[in-house]
Amino acid sequence: MEFFVTTSRGLEECLAQEILDLGGQDIVTVPGGVALQGDPSMLLQLNLQLTTALRVLVPLAEGSCHNGNDLYDFALTIDWSEFIDSNGTLAVQCVGRGTEGLRHSRYASLRVKDAIVDQFRDRFGERPDVDRDMPQLAVHLHLRDEHALLSLDSSSISLHKRGYRLQSGPAALRETLGAGVIQYTGWDKRSPFVDFMCGSGTLAIEAARLALGIPAGSNREHFGYWGWNQSPDGSTLPGENDHLRFLAELPRTPKEEMPVILGFDQDPEMVDIAEENAERAGVSDFVKFEQRAVEDTKDLPDPLTHGVLICNPPYGERLGNEEDLKEVYSAIGDVYKQQGQGYHGFILTGNTGLAKSIGLRASRRRPIWNGPIECRLLSYELYSGTKRKKATAS
Ligand SMILES: C[S@@+](CC[C@H](N)C(=O)[O-])C[C@H]1O[C@@H](n2cnc3c(N)ncnc32)[C@H](O)[C@@H]1O
């Protein structure tokens, strides 16, 4: 079966690696997602285990549509009764931009919804209802000029909603973005991981879940494909019981092998929120949050083989003013230089101007989109004294 997994721009490489690790075949990476082939039973693993996926789509049909009538006729070419009964529920989401006659995504999704309900009414005398929150069938329409692609959305609710983060700060990272950033740091899940500006705790919590081996979707109570009658190739789909059995059989890292994971923030309210989120995420025993400004950093643990120092400081867009932030960025640089020897340092920022105040030369600048904001994940090699001596001596 064919799948298309969506993600945030910049995380495609990480997502493709995760899919490869799960056994996906014929992987093709495009901006915003990864296409693959796999067995229908892969729906379970793709939805449950991918940490950087937003939605797992199952493409059904492609067509050429210039206006609402074309789109209506195109949607009628699919037999929707294969997936739900006439008393079921559905929702249609449209993304992208069609031709002049299909400019408005709301209109386009309405035309698809009309075609589906009319098909049911004509054949069975009754029609499914629309349920935007938790439909049995979530239909995904992608428009690019006259090109239309209809897919089933097997996730239905975006997979970044893991279910543990009930509260967050004004500039929290999506959980999927946090997980992707951690994987790009090359962290070995055994050395210390320190976030100096943890906010609602996303990076530290995702790090602990990755280290423990907790699947990304283990707290979720629903996946879209649980509502389908069958898979598009006619085979039986894994259901809620298969999901629970699969979860129960997954190995977990023993407590004694867990690394030191620390989260600091100067705002005590954010520290409380981070602690509550960690509790719900099942990792409160493995992450220590503390109220502390980056300027007051002291006593960092031994970096071991691949310790990571990271922070996602305010960019001056949603949080903070630029002049004050220059001092904050400069303080981060000082901590990395003076106390971070032997660690791998990272900063995720949407403000490359402010990043200059860090005063360190980045060895890599990886573009990653945080919603509409184009950010950079900046990497710094913070060599220890011995390494520096070796480098100078050679
Ligand atoms: C962009 S938010 C981090 C969001 C976080 N990654 C999340 O997902 O929730 C920046 C955080 O930096 C904190 N902060 C700002 N200046 C700080 C400083 N000097 N020391 C420590 N924390 C600071 C703010 O309180 C805020 O929570």
The ligand as an SDF file (V2000), in Angstrom:
LIG
                    3D

 27 29  0  0  0  0  0  0  0  0999 V2000
   10.6260   30.1380   23.1360 C   0  0  0  0  0  0  0  0  0  0  0  0
   10.3220   29.7710   24.8080 S   0  0  0  0  0  0  0  0  0  0  0  0
   10.7920   28.0870   24.9360 C   0  0  0  0  0  0  0  0  0  0  0  0
    9.6560   27.1810   24.5640 C   0  0  0  0  0  0  0  0  0  0  0  0
    9.9350   25.7280   24.7990 C   0  0  0  0  0  0  0  0  0  0  0  0
   10.9170   25.1920   23.8730 N   0  0  0  0  0  0  0  0  0  0  0  0
    8.6270   24.9450   24.7410 C   0  0  0  0  0  0  0  0  0  0  0  0
    8.4730   24.1030   23.8380 O   0  0  0  0  0  0  0  0  0  0  0  0
    7.7350   25.2010   25.5610 O   0  0  0  0  0  0  0  0  0  0  0  0
   11.6290   30.5900   25.5880 C   0  0  0  0  0  0  0  0  0  0  0  0
   11.6890   30.3850   27.1000 C   0  0  0  0  0  0  0  0  0  0  0  0
   12.8740   31.0270   27.5600 O   0  0  0  0  0  0  0  0  0  0  0  0
   12.6500   31.4870   28.8720 C   0  0  0  0  0  0  0  0  0  0  0  0
   13.6940   32.5010   29.1500 N   0  0  0  0  0  0  0  0  0  0  0  0
   13.8220   33.7540   28.6320 C   0  0  0  0  0  0  0  0  0  0  0  0
   14.9360   34.3440   29.0980 N   0  0  0  0  0  0  0  0  0  0  0  0
   15.5420   33.4440   29.9200 C   0  0  0  0  0  0  0  0  0  0  0  0
   16.7500   33.4550   30.6860 C   0  0  0  0  0  0  0  0  0  0  0  0
   17.5520   34.5240   30.7090 N   0  0  0  0  0  0  0  0  0  0  0  0
   17.0600   32.3480   31.4030 N   0  0  0  0  0  0  0  0  0  0  0  0
   16.2490   31.2560   31.3820 C   0  0  0  0  0  0  0  0  0  0  0  0
   15.0970   31.1890   30.7040 N   0  0  0  0  0  0  0  0  0  0  0  0
   14.7510   32.2760   29.9660 C   0  0  0  0  0  0  0  0  0  0  0  0
   11.2350   32.0120   28.8270 C   0  0  0  0  0  0  0  0  0  0  0  0
   10.6730   32.0210   30.1360 O   0  0  0  0  0  0  0  0  0  0  0  0
   10.5470   31.0060   27.8860 C   0  0  0  0  0  0  0  0  0  0  0  0
    9.9000   30.0000   28.6180 O   0  0  0  0  0  0  0  0  0  0  0  0
  1  2  1  0
  2  3  1  0
  2 10  1  0
  3  4  1  0
  4  5  1  0
  5  6  1  0
  5  7  1  0
  7  8  2  0
  7  9  1  0
 10 11  1  0
 11 12  1  0
 11 26  1  0
 12 13  1  0
 13 14  1  0
 13 24  1  0
 14 15  1  0
 14 23  1  0
 15 16  2  0
 16 17  1  0
 17 18  1  0
 17 23  2  0
 18 19  1  0
 18 20  2  0
 20 21  1  0
 21 22  2  0
 22 23  1  0
 24 25  1  0
 24 26  1  0
 26 27  1  0
M  CHG  2   2   1   9  -1
M  END
$$$$
